Amino acid sequence: MSLAKRTKVSENYFGQVVIGPPGSGKTTYCGKVYNFYKDKLNRRVEVVNLDPANENMNYNPGIDVMKLITVEDVMESLNLGPNGALMYCMEYLEENFDWLLNQLVQIKNSYLIFDMPGQVELYTHHNSIKKIFGKLEKLGYHLCAVHMVDSHYCSDPSKFISTLLLSLSTMMQVGLPHVNVLTKADLLKKNSDKLDFNLDYYTDVLNLDYLLDLLDDGPFTKKYKKLNAALVELVQDYSLVCFIPLDVKSERSLLNLKSAIDKANGYIYGSGEERTIQALLSCAVGSRTESERYDADFF
């Protein structure tokens, strides 16, 4: 009998699944937030590396999938390219789910940060990662997807609408509570005068009709007016995508993101830190809890 079938759901475990395109800052964020949670918030936390091609980790992972399989080995043994090898690795991890679960059981009292591969196909239409975390959810793991996107995509209307579509399709496919993040917000702020709109427009995804006007006037997108209108309408009809800006060098920025993630994965409700009626109600209406006010004043 597999370990998953023998594991009883008797406890709640919490964590975040850090996903996003290559170069969006996933591994940098994982290292920063690991130290931030451990040193500043006094959380017991572990990073789980599920990227079989991650050779530049700035942290010591509690679990490392590269001990099970690596992209380099798959490329050599099966004569696959890097993308095909990465998909094979995720399928292999799905087939060997008991290996992952056995590793997780050994650090079961820790808050988990999953550092994931950057290939977007894994989150838009490939099913292995969706199935892996679906199994973990059934075993009492309360997880939230933290989808990181480089904020420089805000500088071009066609890139930003592509970012919105990627975020929306990822939300629909992965099936976890979702927090979308615009990384490198410090650079975005420095270059805000080069943006077509103010920062709130991009983070709150306000009226996209204004973005449609820019798309219809763009040198490469003006000949696709019907397509532009259809894409904008699709994003607005779902009305699910918004972003939180992140500067990993700012503790206040990390704290703001931490608060959103804790509410999304339920950590603030079930971790034992805050479970009073007042705290739950304040979260429900978007207010800050007592500990968040204390943390904000402290930092």
N, C-alpha and C positions, 0 to 999 in steps of 0.2 A: 504494500500500500504506500502511495506517495506521501511525503511529508505534508503537503498541502491538505490532503484528506484527513490526516491525523491531527492537524493543528486546530484547536478549538478557538473560537472567537470569544475570549474572556477579558481581553484588555483592548484599549484604544491606543493606537500609535499615530503619530502625526509627522508630516513632512511636506516638502515641496519638490516638485519635479521641474528642473530648470531646463527649458528647451529654447530653440531659436536658431536662426541661420548662422553659418560660420562667420566668425568675426564680430558677433554681437556682444561679446563680453561675458559669456556664460561661465567659463572656468575662472576668470578674474573675480566675478561676482561670488562664486561658490567659496573661493578662498577668503574673500573679504567678509562675507556674511558668517562664515564659520567662526572666525576670530571675534566678530562683533557679538554674535549670540553667546559665545562661550565666555568672553572676557567682560563684556558690558552688561549682558542680560542674565549671566550666570545660568544659562541653559546647558544641559548635557546634550551635545550635538555631535553628529558624525556625518561626513560626506561620503556618498556612495558614487563611485565613478562607474557609469554604465556606458562610457564611450570607449570602444575597443581600439581607438586610434589616438587616444589622449596621451601624448608624450610630454606635455608641458604643464603638468599640474603644479599649482602653487600651494598645495595642501597635501597632507598625508591621509589618503582615503582609508576609511574604516573598512570598506569593501571595494575591491577593484576587479572589474570584469575582465581585465587584461590577464588575470591569473587563470581565467577559464578559456578565453579565446582572444586573438588579436586580428586586426584587419590585415596586418603584414603577413601573418602565417596563412590566412585564408587566400590572399592574393597569390602567394607562392605555391600553395598546395592545389588550388582549384583553378589557377590561371584566370582569375577574375580581376576586373578593374576595381578602383577604390570604392565606387558607389555600390556595385554589385556585392563586393566583399562585406561592406558595412551592413547591407540588408541581410546577407547570409548570417552575419554575427548576431543580429537581433533575432532572427528566426532560430538560431542555435540556442540563444539564451532563453527564448520562449520554451523550446523543447526541454531545456535543462532548468526549468523554473525551480525545482527542488534545491539546486545548488544555491541559487539566490536566496531562497527562503531560509535555508540552513545558515547562511551568513547573517541574514537579518535577525534571526532568533538570538544570535549571540550578542547583538547590540540593541535588544528590543526596548530598553529603557531610554533610548536616545531619540532626540528629534532628528529627522533624516533630511539631508539635502542631496537630491539625486542630480548629478552632473551628466547631462545627456549628449548624444552625438548631434552634429549640426546639420545633417542632411534633412532638408525639409520634407522630402517624400515620406519619411518615416512617420510624420505627424499629419500629413494631408490625405493619404490614401492607403498607406501600408498598415497592416493590422497588428503586427507583433507587439509593438510597444503598448498599443491600446489594450491588448489581451493581457499582457504582463501586469499592468497596473489595475486592470479590472479584477484579476485574481487577488491582488493585494488588498483591494477595497473590500472584497468578500471576507478577508481574514482580519478585518478590523483596522486597516491602515487608512487613515483619513488624509488624503493627499490633495494638493492644489498644484495645477500647472502654472508655472511662471514663464510666460512667453516673452523673450527678450528680443527687441528689434533695435537696430542702430538708428539713432535719432537723425542721422544725416539724410535719411529718406524723406524727411519733412521738407527738404530743400527743393524738391521737384514734385509737381502735382501727379505725374504719372507713376513715380516711385511710391508716393504716399498712398495712392489708390491700390497699388499692388500690395503694399504693406497691410492695408485694411482687409483685402481679400485673403491674404495669407493668414492673418490673425483669425478671421472669421472661419475659414475652412479648418484651421487647426482646432479651434474651439469645438466645432461640430464633430470632428473626427475623434479627438482624444477622449472626450467625454468626462473630463474632470472639471471641478471648479477652476476658474481661469482668472489669472491676473495678467494683463498685458503691460509691458514695460518698455518705455523709450530710454535706452541706455545712452551714456555719454552726454547727459543733460547739461553738463557744464560747458561743453563745446557748443551745444545748441543755444544756450543762453548768450554766449560770447558772440555768436553769429546771428542773433535774432533779427538784426536789421536787414539781413539777406532773405528772410522768410516772407512769403506772400501774406501771411496772417500772423496774429500774435500766438503765443505758445498755447493759450487755452483752447484755441481753435483745434489744434492737433491732439491735445490730450483728451479733451471732451468730445472730439469728433462732432463738431457743431454742423450747422446747415451745409451739406455737401453740394448744394446748388452753386455756391460760390466756387467750389473746386471744379465743378463741371464747366463753368465759364472759362476757367484757365485751361482745362483739357481741350475744350473746343477751339481755343486760340493757339494751342501749342503747335510747333512746327511739325512734330511727328504724330500727334494725336488728333489734330483737327479733322483729318479725313475719316475718323472713326466716331462720328458724333452719336450715332445710334448705339454703338457699343459702349461708349462712355456713359451715356444716359442709363443704359441697362445695368452697368456695373454700379453706378452710384445708387440707383434705385434698389439694387439687391442689398447693398450694405445698409441703407437706411431702413429698408423693410424689416430686417432682422434687429436692428438697433441694439446690438450687443457689444460692439467694440468701443472701448475707450482705453486710455493709456495713463500710466503713472510714470512721471519722469524720474530718472535715477542717476545720481552722481555717486559712484562708489567711494569717492574720497570724502563724502559728507556723511557724518553719523546721523544727522537729522533726516537726510534723504533715505538712508537705510532704515531708520526707525519708522518713517511714514510708510515705506513699502512693507515692512514687517507687520505693521498694524493691519494693512489690507490683506496680507496673506493669512494672518492668524484668524481673521474673520471668515475668509474663504474656505479654509480647510477645517474650521471648527476648533482650532487649538484654544482660542480664547474662551470657548464655552465648555470644553471637556478636559482641559489639561490639569485642572485643580488650581490654577493661578487665580482665576476670577470666574465665579459662577453665581454671583448674587443676582437677584432680580434687577437691581439698579444697573449693574454692569451689562446684563443682557439687553435691557431696554435701550441703554445708551448706544450700544452697538447697532441695534436694529434701526435707529433713526440717524445713524451716521455720526453720532457724537463721539468724543474721545472718552475712554474709560478712565478711572482714577489712576491706574498704573501708567496709562499712556500720558496723562497730564504730568505725572511725576517724572516719567522718562524724558518727556520733552523739556521740562524745566531743568532736569539734571544735565542734559546735553547742551 
